[in-house]
Structure formats: C-alpha cells, structure tokens
Amino acid sequence: MKRKTKIKKLLIVSVIFTLITWFVAVSLFLFIENENNKNSALFDEITEQTSRRDEIVALSRNTKALEEGMSKLDELFVGNNQEAVVSLIEEVESIAKTSGPELVISQVNISPIGNENLDKYFENVDLEIEVEGSWKEVYYFLNLLENLPHNIKFKQSKISSTDDNSGNLGWKAYFNVSVARTK
C-alpha cells in the first residue's frame, strides 16, 4: 500500500508537473504570439512611415525640379507689365552696343497670339528692328538676338548690302520679331 500511495503521489506530482509545464508552454506560446503580432504591427508602421518619407523626399525633389522648370519657363516670356517690355527693348539695345551696329527700333506693338486658347494667357510683343553696320556686326547682333532667353520668333527678316559713295560695303538688316508675354 505504501507503494501504491507512493505511485499515486508520484503520478499526481507528474500530472501536476505536466499541467504546469503545459500551462507554461501555452502561456509562453501566447506571449510569443502576442509579441510577434506587436512586432508585425510595428514593422508595418515603420514600413508605412518609410514609404511616406520616401514619397515626401520624392515630392520635395519634384517640387525643386518644378520650380527650376517654372523659372526657366518664365524666362521664355516677357512679363505682363510695361517695365518688362522696356526691359526687353533695353536688352535689344544692349545687344546692339555689344555687337556694334547702329540700331533703330522703329515700332513696338502688342498683338494677340492668334490662338483662342492661348490668347487668354499670352500676347505678343512685336518689335521692328533695323540695324546697320559691317557684316560681322550685323551677324553678331543677329546671333545674340537669337540667343536671348526669351522665345523670339522671327516673323520677317531682310538683310541687304549697302554701298556708300566712298566704296565701303556695309550691311543693313530689318527684323520683325515677336516675343510672347504673359497677360
């Protein structure tokens, strides 16, 4: 009988130990699963935040590129005020001083672009320009005029040679140009 009680006690202790072990194992499993879920949620949040940060960085770069592009685009057009037109005329005069020919701007007009959709936002500044000088001076003037930052369209041009009474060959050029300006 002693032996039976000893076996019973041993069996009860084994069952209790098994139950405690099982309880600890299940508790650890549930704890690990809970921590895993927390880590997964944190990882998802970090991934989302990283993605947002990358989008913000990309937007920042795009914004800077867009600002640079807008600045370059603005250079193509003359501003919408009288000072901008005067500045354009001064640029042409400065080119003539640099290149050397005599300059006459005979006419400045504001005209529509000629496109119904664009006429709402833009108009043309038309300039009639005459220059007279040596071939080198006239050519250099034309080259500088073409390379202004504004989008200059040549509507009409005429270059002819001139001969004064002393036999010196000169050149006279007429340019009718158009530069878009914002309204």
C-alpha positions as CSV (number, residue, x, y, z in Angstrom):
1,M,0.0,0.0,0.0
2,K,2.8,2.3,0.7
3,R,4.0,1.6,-2.7
4,K,0.6,2.4,-4.2
5,T,0.4,5.7,-2.3
6,K,3.9,6.5,-3.4
7,I,3.0,5.8,-7.0
8,K,-0.2,7.8,-6.6
9,K,1.8,10.7,-5.2
10,L,4.3,10.3,-8.0
11,L,1.6,10.2,-10.6
12,I,-0.1,13.2,-9.0
13,V,3.2,15.1,-9.0
14,S,3.8,14.1,-12.6
15,V,0.3,15.2,-13.6
16,I,0.7,18.5,-11.8
17,F,4.2,19.0,-13.2
18,T,2.8,18.1,-16.7
19,L,-0.1,20.6,-16.2
20,I,2.3,23.3,-15.0
21,T,4.7,22.6,-17.9
22,W,1.7,22.6,-20.3
23,F,0.4,25.9,-18.8
24,V,3.9,27.5,-19.0
25,A,4.3,26.3,-22.6
26,V,0.9,27.6,-23.6
27,S,1.5,30.9,-21.8
28,L,4.9,31.3,-23.5
29,F,3.3,30.5,-26.9
30,L,0.5,33.1,-26.3
31,F,3.1,35.6,-25.1
32,I,5.3,35.0,-28.1
33,E,2.4,35.2,-30.5
34,N,1.3,38.5,-28.9
35,E,4.8,39.9,-29.1
36,N,5.1,38.7,-32.7
37,N,1.8,40.5,-33.5
38,K,3.1,43.7,-31.9
39,N,6.4,43.4,-33.8
40,S,4.5,42.8,-37.0
41,A,2.3,45.9,-36.4
42,L,5.4,48.0,-35.6
43,F,7.2,46.7,-38.7
44,D,4.1,47.6,-40.8
45,E,4.0,51.1,-39.3
46,I,7.8,51.5,-39.9
47,T,7.3,50.4,-43.5
48,E,4.4,52.8,-43.9
49,Q,6.4,55.7,-42.4
50,T,9.4,54.9,-44.5
51,S,7.2,54.8,-47.6
52,R,5.7,58.2,-46.6
53,R,9.2,59.6,-46.0
54,D,10.3,58.4,-49.5
55,E,7.2,60.0,-51.0
56,I,7.9,63.3,-49.3
57,V,11.6,63.2,-50.4
58,A,10.4,62.5,-54.0
59,L,7.8,65.3,-53.8
60,S,10.5,67.6,-52.5
61,R,12.8,66.8,-55.4
62,N,9.9,67.1,-57.9
63,T,9.0,70.5,-56.3
64,K,12.5,71.7,-56.7
65,A,12.7,70.5,-60.3
66,L,9.3,72.0,-61.0
67,E,10.4,75.4,-59.5
68,E,13.5,75.3,-61.7
69,G,11.4,74.4,-64.7
70,M,9.0,77.2,-64.0
71,S,11.8,79.6,-63.6
72,K,13.2,78.6,-67.0
73,L,9.7,78.8,-68.5
74,D,9.3,82.3,-67.1
75,E,12.4,83.3,-68.8
76,L,10.8,82.5,-72.2
77,F,8.1,85.1,-71.7
78,V,8.3,88.8,-71.2
79,G,6.4,89.9,-68.0
80,N,2.9,91.4,-68.2
81,N,3.8,95.0,-67.3
82,Q,5.3,98.0,-69.1
83,E,8.6,97.7,-67.3
84,A,9.1,94.2,-68.8
85,V,8.6,95.5,-72.3
86,V,11.0,98.3,-71.6
87,S,13.5,95.8,-70.2
88,L,13.2,93.7,-73.4
89,I,13.9,96.9,-75.5
90,E,16.9,97.6,-73.3
91,E,18.2,94.1,-73.8
92,V,18.0,94.6,-77.6
93,E,19.8,97.9,-77.3
94,S,22.5,96.3,-75.1
95,I,23.0,93.6,-77.7
96,A,23.5,96.3,-80.4
97,K,26.0,98.1,-78.2
98,T,27.9,94.8,-77.6
99,S,27.8,93.8,-81.3
100,G,28.4,97.2,-82.8
101,P,25.8,98.1,-85.5
102,E,23.6,101.1,-85.3
103,L,20.2,100.2,-84.0
104,V,16.7,101.6,-84.7
105,I,13.7,100.1,-83.1
106,S,11.0,101.6,-85.3
107,Q,7.9,100.0,-83.8
108,V,6.7,98.2,-80.7
109,N,3.2,96.7,-80.8
110,I,1.2,94.4,-78.5
111,S,-0.8,91.9,-80.5
112,P,-2.8,88.7,-79.8
113,I,-1.1,85.3,-80.2
114,G,-3.7,84.2,-82.7
115,N,-4.8,81.1,-80.8
116,E,-8.1,81.3,-79.0
117,N,-6.9,79.2,-76.0
118,L,-3.5,80.9,-75.7
119,D,-4.9,84.5,-76.2
120,K,-6.4,84.2,-72.7
121,Y,-3.0,84.0,-71.1
122,F,-0.5,85.4,-73.6
123,E,0.1,88.1,-76.1
124,N,2.9,89.1,-78.4
125,V,5.3,92.0,-78.2
126,D,6.2,92.7,-81.8
127,L,9.4,94.7,-82.5
128,E,10.5,96.1,-85.8
129,I,14.3,96.3,-85.6
130,E,16.7,97.9,-88.1
131,V,20.5,97.6,-87.7
132,E,23.2,98.9,-90.0
133,G,26.9,98.1,-89.8
134,S,29.6,95.7,-91.1
135,W,28.7,92.1,-91.9
136,K,30.4,90.9,-88.8
137,E,28.5,93.4,-86.6
138,V,25.1,92.6,-88.2
139,Y,25.7,88.8,-87.9
140,Y,26.9,89.1,-84.4
141,F,23.8,91.1,-83.5
142,L,21.5,88.5,-85.1
143,N,23.3,85.7,-83.2
144,L,23.0,87.5,-79.9
145,L,19.3,88.3,-80.6
146,E,18.5,84.7,-81.3
147,N,20.2,83.6,-78.1
148,L,18.2,85.8,-75.8
149,P,16.5,83.8,-73.1
150,H,13.1,84.8,-74.4
151,N,11.3,82.7,-77.0
152,I,11.8,85.0,-80.0
153,K,10.1,84.3,-83.3
154,F,11.3,85.9,-86.5
155,K,8.3,86.9,-88.5
156,Q,10.2,88.7,-91.2
157,S,13.9,89.4,-91.9
158,K,15.7,91.1,-94.6
159,I,19.5,91.7,-95.0
160,S,20.9,93.7,-97.8
161,S,24.2,95.2,-98.6
162,T,24.7,98.9,-98.8
163,D,27.4,100.8,-100.6
164,D,28.3,104.4,-99.6
165,N,29.9,106.8,-102.0
166,S,33.4,106.0,-100.8
167,G,33.1,102.3,-101.8
168,N,32.8,100.9,-98.3
169,L,30.5,97.9,-98.3
170,G,28.0,97.8,-95.4
171,W,25.0,95.8,-94.4
172,K,21.5,96.8,-93.4
173,A,19.1,94.3,-91.7
174,Y,15.5,94.5,-90.9
175,F,13.9,92.1,-88.4
176,N,10.3,91.9,-87.4
177,V,10.3,89.7,-84.3
178,S,7.7,88.6,-81.9
179,V,8.2,87.7,-78.2
180,A,5.4,86.2,-76.1
181,R,4.4,87.9,-72.9
182,T,2.1,86.9,-70.1
183,K,-1.1,88.8,-69.7
